[in-house]
Amino acid sequence: MEITAALVKELRERTGSGMMECKKALVEANGDIDTAVEAMRKSGLAKADKKAGRVAAEGCVVIQLGDDATQGAMVEVNCETDFVGKGDDFVGFAGHVAKQALAGKPADLDALMSLPLEKGGDKSINTTRQEMIAKIGENISVRRFVTMAASGGVVGSYLHGGRIGVLVELQGGNAALAKDIAMHVAASKPVCVSPDEVPADIVEKEKDIFRAQAAESGKPANIIEKMITGRIQKFLAEITLVGQPFVKNPDVTVEKLLQDANAKVVRFQRFEVGEGIEKKQEDFAAEVMAQVRGS
């Protein structure tokens, strides 16, 4: 069967693959476009498996809120380069994942990946991810997600440049306050809501450091213990949400802001793209060449 330009064009539109790859697939399938599509899908999944171990530390954070502001979902989706991370296909995929995380309320990441990408669709999020890897030539991963549902309050969010996202669950308060708190968390990076939530081992580690520093002062033991107590209180205020000066008005703490609004932060979650991932440093030219070679 003759492999016409129109046939190659149709296969390109259906698979998103390159012209030569489409022509080769059609030749091998004797011009049967459905057979060619199936073969390319299988080949694409194999390519995706090969790329699964590559570092993906770029990408975006996407947030989806419910219409009534009592529910929210946030996901981090990663790729290998900033160029791909800003592409419409990648951002659109991440948006669909966030919508499904909110609608499906999956128990874990595996459950999320098994959901359809779109409501009523026949392709799962994971299958779509694998096909995108084959098409784009980069490892793509849905790294993590969180969902929140407020009872007697609101869920607020803040997104900074698609790279830092925050969800906040408030008891009491309103949407404006929840957004302000989320913005504060994005900027100030508190460890947890209040001092009683700080892990004991972190507190003890700081006490040991302060004790060693204070011992060099030569002051009596009882004075040293008072110094340590004061420094620990300051340390806890610095790393907890309620103890920090509010980013939009440093004259008041977040705790005072919440008290005035008769509100309480139940929990918050902050995602930053690539945090904790050891990223291989490459120059831009190398990244472009890697894209060209499809490696």
C-alpha positions in Angstrom: 0.0 0.0 0.0 1.3 3.5 -0.9 2.2 5.6 2.1 0.8 9.0 1.2 1.6 12.3 2.8 -2.0 12.5 3.9 -1.7 9.2 5.8 1.5 10.3 7.5 -0.2 13.6 8.4 -3.1 11.8 10.0 -0.9 9.5 12.0 1.1 12.5 13.2 -2.1 14.2 14.4 -3.2 11.1 16.2 0.1 10.3 17.9 2.0 13.6 18.1 5.1 11.8 16.9 7.6 13.0 14.2 7.1 12.6 10.5 9.8 10.0 9.9 8.7 7.9 12.9 5.1 8.0 11.6 6.2 7.0 8.0 8.3 4.1 9.4 5.4 2.9 11.5 3.1 3.0 8.5 5.5 1.1 6.3 5.9 -1.6 9.0 2.0 -1.8 9.3 1.5 -2.0 5.5 -0.4 1.3 5.6 -2.9 0.2 8.2 -3.1 3.3 10.4 -4.8 1.7 13.4 -2.1 -1.0 13.5 0.5 1.7 13.3 -1.1 3.7 16.2 -1.2 0.6 18.3 2.5 -0.3 17.5 3.6 3.3 18.3 1.7 3.3 21.6 3.4 0.1 22.6 6.8 1.5 21.6 6.0 4.7 23.4 5.3 2.9 26.7 8.6 1.0 26.4 10.4 4.3 25.9 8.6 5.7 28.9 9.9 2.9 31.1 13.5 3.6 29.9 13.2 7.2 30.9 11.6 6.6 34.3 14.9 6.7 36.2 16.0 10.1 34.9 15.9 13.1 37.2 12.8 15.2 36.8 13.2 18.3 39.0 11.4 20.9 36.9 7.7 21.3 36.3 4.8 23.0 38.0 2.5 23.1 41.0 -1.2 23.3 40.2 -4.1 24.0 42.6 -7.8 23.2 42.1 -10.4 24.6 44.5 -14.1 23.6 44.8 -16.8 26.0 43.9 -17.8 26.5 47.5 -14.3 27.1 48.8 -14.5 24.2 51.3 -12.4 21.8 49.2 -9.1 21.9 47.4 -6.4 19.8 45.8 -2.8 20.6 44.9 -0.4 18.5 42.8 3.3 18.7 41.8 4.0 17.3 38.4 7.7 17.1 37.3 9.7 17.0 34.1 13.3 17.3 33.2 13.6 20.9 31.8 12.0 24.2 32.4 11.2 24.5 28.7 8.9 21.5 28.8 7.5 22.6 32.2 6.1 25.7 30.7 4.6 24.0 27.6 0.8 24.0 27.1 0.6 20.2 26.9 2.5 19.7 30.1 0.6 22.5 32.1 -2.7 21.2 30.7 -1.9 17.6 31.8 -1.1 18.9 35.3 -4.3 20.8 35.4 -6.3 17.7 34.6 -4.5 15.8 37.3 -5.4 18.4 39.9 -9.1 18.3 38.8 -9.2 14.5 39.2 -7.4 14.7 42.6 -10.2 17.0 43.8 -13.0 15.1 42.2 -11.8 11.6 42.9 -10.3 12.1 46.4 -7.8 9.2 45.8 -6.3 7.6 48.9 -2.8 7.6 47.6 -0.6 8.4 44.5 -1.2 5.0 42.9 -5.0 5.5 43.2 -4.6 9.0 41.6 -2.6 7.6 38.7 -5.3 5.0 37.9 -8.0 7.6 37.6 -9.1 8.7 34.1 -7.4 11.9 33.0 -10.7 13.4 32.1 -14.1 12.5 33.5 -15.6 9.7 31.4 -12.4 9.3 29.5 -10.8 5.9 28.6 -7.2 6.8 29.3 -5.8 6.8 32.8 -3.6 9.6 34.1 -0.6 7.2 34.1 -1.2 6.0 30.6 -1.4 9.6 29.4 1.8 10.4 31.3 3.6 7.5 29.6 2.4 8.6 26.2 3.6 12.2 26.9 7.0 10.8 27.8 7.2 9.1 24.4 6.0 12.2 22.6 8.1 14.8 24.4 11.2 12.8 25.1 11.5 13.6 28.8 10.7 11.8 32.0 7.4 13.1 33.5 6.2 12.2 36.9 3.3 13.1 39.2 5.4 13.4 42.3 2.8 14.2 45.1 -0.6 15.6 45.9 -2.7 16.7 48.8 -6.5 17.3 49.2 -8.3 19.2 51.9 -11.9 19.5 52.9 -12.9 22.1 55.6 -15.7 21.5 58.1 -17.1 24.7 59.4 -14.5 26.8 57.5 -12.8 27.4 54.2 -9.9 26.1 52.1 -7.7 28.8 50.7 -4.7 28.8 48.3 -1.9 30.8 46.9 0.2 30.0 43.8 3.4 31.8 43.0 4.6 31.5 39.4 3.5 28.0 39.1 6.5 26.9 41.2 5.3 27.4 44.8 1.8 26.4 45.9 0.1 26.4 49.3 -3.2 25.0 50.5 -4.6 26.1 53.9 -7.6 24.7 55.8 -9.2 27.2 58.2 -11.7 26.7 60.9 -13.8 29.9 60.9 -12.5 32.9 59.0 -13.2 33.5 55.3 -11.7 33.0 51.8 -9.7 36.3 51.9 -8.1 35.4 55.2 -7.3 31.9 54.0 -5.6 33.3 50.9 -3.6 35.7 53.1 -2.4 32.9 55.3 -1.5 30.8 52.3 0.5 33.7 50.9 2.3 34.0 54.2 3.2 30.3 54.2 4.5 30.6 50.7 6.8 33.4 51.7 7.9 32.4 55.2 8.0 28.6 55.0 6.9 27.7 58.6 7.6 24.1 59.6 4.2 23.6 61.3 1.2 25.5 62.7 2.1 25.8 66.4 4.9 24.9 68.9 3.2 21.8 70.2 3.5 20.3 66.7 7.3 20.7 66.4 8.9 17.2 66.6 10.6 16.7 70.0 13.9 15.7 68.4 14.2 19.0 66.6 13.6 20.9 69.9 16.2 18.7 71.7 18.8 19.3 69.0 18.4 23.0 69.3 18.6 22.8 73.1 21.9 21.0 72.8 23.3 23.6 70.4 22.1 26.5 72.7 23.4 24.7 75.8 26.9 24.3 74.2 27.0 28.0 73.2 25.7 29.2 76.6 28.3 27.1 78.5 31.1 29.1 76.9 29.7 32.2 78.6 30.8 31.0 82.1 27.5 31.9 83.6 25.9 29.8 86.4 23.9 26.7 85.4 20.5 28.2 86.5 21.2 31.3 84.4 22.2 29.1 81.4 18.9 27.2 81.7 16.9 30.4 81.6 18.9 31.5 78.5 18.2 28.2 76.8 14.5 28.5 77.6 14.3 32.0 76.1 16.2 31.0 73.0 14.0 28.0 72.5 10.9 30.1 72.7 12.3 32.5 70.1 13.3 29.5 67.9 9.8 28.1 68.1 8.2 31.4 67.2 10.5 31.7 64.2 9.6 28.3 62.7 5.9 28.0 63.5 3.1 29.7 61.6 1.3 31.3 64.6 4.6 32.7 66.0 5.7 34.5 62.9 5.1 38.2 62.1 2.4 38.3 59.4 4.1 38.9 56.1 1.7 41.7 55.0 1.8 43.4 58.4 4.9 42.5 60.5 3.5 44.5 63.5 1.1 41.6 64.3 1.8 37.9 64.5 -0.2 35.4 62.5 -1.6 34.2 65.8 -3.0 37.7 66.6 -4.4 37.9 63.0 -6.3 34.6 63.5 -7.5 35.6 67.0 -9.0 38.9 65.7 -10.8 36.9 63.0 -12.0 34.2 65.4 -10.3 31.6 63.1 -7.9 28.8 63.5 -5.5 27.1 61.0 -6.2 23.4 61.0 -3.4 22.5 58.7 -1.4 23.8 55.7 0.7 22.2 52.9 3.4 23.9 50.9 4.8 22.5 47.7 7.8 23.9 45.9 8.8 22.5 42.5 11.8 20.1 42.8 12.4 20.6 46.5 14.4 17.7 47.9 15.3 16.4 44.5 19.0 16.3 43.6 19.2 18.0 40.3 21.9 17.4 37.7 23.3 20.7 36.6 23.3 21.2 32.8 23.8 24.3 30.7 21.0 25.4 28.4 22.8 24.3 25.2 23.1 20.8 26.7 19.4 20.7 27.5 18.6 21.8 23.9 20.8 19.1 22.5 19.3 16.5 24.7 15.9 17.5 23.4 17.0 17.3 19.8 18.5 13.8 20.3 15.4 12.6 22.1 17.6 11.1 24.9 
